[in-house]
Amino acid sequence: MKTRENSTRNISIIGTGLSAIFAARIIQERSDRKVILFDKARGVGGRLATRRSENGKFDHGLQYFDIESISGIPEIQELIEKEIITSISGSNRFFAPGGMTNIAKYLLQNYQINKEHKLTSISSRDKGFQISFENGKHYVCDDMILSSPIPQTLEILENSQVVISPDTLGCLKKLAYDMCLVVMVEANNKLEKKKNELGLKVGNAKISWIGDNHVKNVSDTVNFYTIHCSPEFSLDNFDKSDDKINEALDIELQSYFHEGYRILSNHKWRYSIPKSFYQLDTSLVLESDGFLGLCGDIFTNGRFDGAIQSGISIAKKYLTYDF
């Protein structure tokens, strides 16, 4: 039975990626607690990212995903039934026609979201928190969940009045992500690959993946391709200008687009894919006056399904927390 104290609590969730989405949905569906989400970006979804360009769109974050371990989750079945996600016949690779960001938009359509809110600090206040943002705004909440990449989360906590045990802090500081430089290309020829494949896994020194946005029904334009650079190339060139990055990739791109190409856009993912993981649990609750939880794919396997599982994990901990 929910007590009045618990049922009237409110929680702020930082981020609108998959783990944040599923944490919000579980909490709102299973309690009367008020859920508010915040995101530093103008849109929602985190790495469920789609960018518009002239003549079409690009998925420039997550390219596809496997649902085998999460197929029984009601939201996944709903996404399939509503044709928000689909797969190519005979493949277990799912994607979102029209763009990956449509997944987040659909799942968050009935939630309160404050966009362009970059969290800078947290302070204790009346057995809860005051949260401050780069835009100068402040909010008060009873509880919090942070789904941001761990290095960003630690930076926020270090600027705040939150004490983390040395053992926990040591574990979190060991967690790391690969960077990923992204180039969005309109080519004059089709990429040579198997028919209906979502892209081409390259795996050379500079490029790891070339995604076909037309096959995924993201773009009506036939030859719109997303280039994911290798972790090594991304690390070495992350702080360079887009022009320098594009110049360094030119010979490689010419080998795939021999009839010519033009680069329409660039993007930099500082925290792309986890390369080390938190091994102790699928989410983490920190000691605090209110509930302060951490979640994300780095607590599981770095994939779509793992992000969802971490979000569900932290939501269940919150709903059973002894205040």
N, C-alpha and C positions, 0 to 999 in steps of 0.2 A: 504494500500500500504506500502511495506517495504521501509524504508529509507536506504540509503547507509550505514549510521552509524550502524543501527541495523542489516542489512543483513550481514555485515562483522564482527560482533562480534564473539568471540569464548567463549565457556563455558567448564569448567572442572567439571566432575561429579565424586564424590568420592563414590566408591562402585559399585558392579555389581550385586546386588540382584534385586529382582523384581521391586521395586520402581525406582531404578536407570535405569534399562533396559527400562521401559516404559516412563520415563522422557526423556531419550536419543532418543527413537524412535519418540516420538511426536515432539520434537524440530527439529530433523533432517528431518522428513518428511514434516513439515509445515513451514520450513524456510531454508535460506541459511547459517545459522550460523554453525560454525565448532564445533563439539562435540567430546571431548576426555574423556575417562573414565579411572579411576585409581582404582586399587585394591591391598590391602596389601598381598593377597594370591597368590599362584602360578596358581590357576585356577579362574574360574568365577562362579557367581551364589549365593554367600552368603550361606544361609541355603538350597538352592537347591544344595545339596551336595551328591556326590557319591564317594566312596572310593574303589579302587582296592585292592584286597588281593589275596593270593594264591588260585587258583581254582575258583575265582568269584569276585563279587562286592557287596557292601552294599550301600543302601541309608541311610545315618546316620544323615541327617537333616530332612527337611520336608518329611512326609511320604505319604500324599495324600491331596487332596483339593477339594473344591466344586466350580463350575463355574456358579451357577445359577444367581448370580447378575452381572456377567461380560460376559455372553454368547454371547452378541451382539458385543463385541469388536473384530475387524477384526483379530487381532493376535491370539486370542483364537480359532476362527474358523479355521485359518490357521494351528495352532498346531494340531487340530483334523484331518483336511484333510491330513496333511503330516504324520499322525500317530506318531507324537512326544509325544502326550498324548492320553490316552484312559481311559475307565472305564470298570469295570466288568459288564456284562449284568445285568440289574435290579438294579444297584447301581448308586448313584450320586457322588461316590468317584472316582475322577480322579487321575491318576498317570502317570509317564513317563516310558514306557518300555525301558530297557537299562540304566535307572538311571535318577534321577531328574535333574542332572547337564546338561542333554541334552537339557532341555528347555532353559537355559541361553545360551548355546553354539549356539543353532539354532537362537535365537532372536538377538544375538550379532555378528553374523558371518561377517557382513559388517561394523563393527565399529572399530575405533582405540582404543586399550586398552593397558595401561601400567600396567603390573602385577608386583607383588612384590614391590609395591610402598606404603609404610605406611606413611600417612600424619602426620606431626608433628606440623606444624605451618602455619599460613596465615598472610601475611602482605600487607598493602595497597600500591599500586604502580600505579601512573598515571591513576587514576580513575578506577583501576582494582585491581588485586591481584598478588602477588608472593606467590607461594605455595612451601613449602619445605618438603622433605621426608627423612625418616630415612636412606635411602641408600645414602644420600648426594646430591641428585639431586634437582634442582629447576626449576620451570616452571612459566611463566607469562601468565595470562588469564584475560579476561574482566569480566567474571562472574563465579559463582560457585553454585553447588548444592551438599549438603552433605546428603548422605543416610545412613551413619553409625549409629549404636545405639547411642541414645542420651547421655549416660554417656561418650562415646568416643568422641562424637562431642563437648560436653562441655569442656572436657579436652583440646582438640585442640584449641578451641576458647579462653580458659583461657591462653593458651600459645601464643596467637596471639594479634594483634592490633584490635580486634573486640569488640566493646562495645555493650552490650545487656541491654535493659531496665530492671530495677529491677523486674517489674511485669512479664515480659516474662521469665527472668532468674529463678524467683521463681517457675513458672509453670513447666519449663523444669527440674528443680532439683527434682521435686516430682515424675517424671516418673521413673519407675523401671521395671526390667525384672526378670523372673525366670531363674535360671541356669539349665543346663541339662547335666548330665554325660551320655555318650553313650558307650555301650559295644557291640562289633560285634562278634558273636558267630557262630561256625560251630558245629552243634549238631549231635548226633548219632541216634536220633529219630525225627520224625515229631512232631511239636507242635500240641497239641489237640485243635482244633478250628473248626468252621464251614467251609465247603469246599468253596474254592475261596475267603474267607475273606482275606483282605490284612494284617491282623494281629490280635492280641488279646489285647483288652483294659483291663489292669490289675488293676491299681488304688490302689495297696497296699502301705505299708509304704516305700518300696524301689524301686518298679518298677511301671511305669505308662503304658508302651506300649511295646509289642513285635511285631516287623514288620517282615513279611515273604517276603524276597527278591526274592524267586523263583516264588511265585504266581504273583508278579509284573513284572516278566520277567527281573528283574535286574541282577539276577545271574542264571547261568545254574546249579550250584550246588543246590541240592534240599533243604538241611537243613541249609541255611544261614539266620541267624536272627539278627535283630537290636534291641537292648535293650535300651529303653529310661528310665532312672531312674527318680524317683519322684522328684519334686522340693525340698522337704524337705531333702531327702537323698542327693541330689546333692549339696545343700547348706552346709550341715554338712560335706561333704567329698570332696569338690571341690579341696582343696589344698593338698589333700593326693596323694601319688604316685598311679600309675595304679595298682601295685601289691596289695596295701592295699585296694583299691576300689574293685578289683576283689575278694579278700579274703572275704570282707564284704558281697558280693553278692552271694557267693558260695552256701549257703543253699537254697536261693530263686531259683537260676538257676537250681539246682539239682531237685527241685520240678517240673519244667517244662521239663527238659531234663534228664529224669531219667536213660537213657541208656548212659549218658555221654556227655560231650561237651568240646570244647576247645575255648579259647578266642583268636581271631586273631588280634584284634585291639581295641584301646580305643580312645575316643574323648571327649573334654570338650567344651561345648557351654556356655560361660560366660553370653551371652545375647541371651537367647533362645526365650522365648515367653513373650511379654509384660504382666505385671500384673496390670499396671495402664496406662491410656491413656490421650493424649492431647485432651481436650474436645472442644476447641474453633474453630478448623478448621482442614481440612484434609491434610494441609501442612502449612509451615510457612516461611515468608520472613522477614529477619532481615534488619534493617537499616544499609546501608553501601554505600561506594563509587560506587560499582558496584552491580549487583544483587547477593544476597547471600541467597539461599533457603535451607530449611530443609524438608526432606520427609522420609517416612518409615511407616511400619505397625503400629507403636505406635501412629500415628496420626489418625488411623481409628479403626480397630477391631482386629489387631494382626494376621490376617489370610492372605492367598494367595490373595484373592480378594481385601482385604483392602490395601495391599502393592501396588498392581497395581493401585488402585484408587488414592492413595496418589501420586504416580509417575506422573499420568496424571494431577492431580491437580496442582502440582508445575510447570509442563511444561506449562500449560495454563497460569499460573500467569506470568511466564517468557516471554512468547510470547506476552503478552499484557502489559508488564511493561513499564512505562513511564520513559525512560532514560533521 
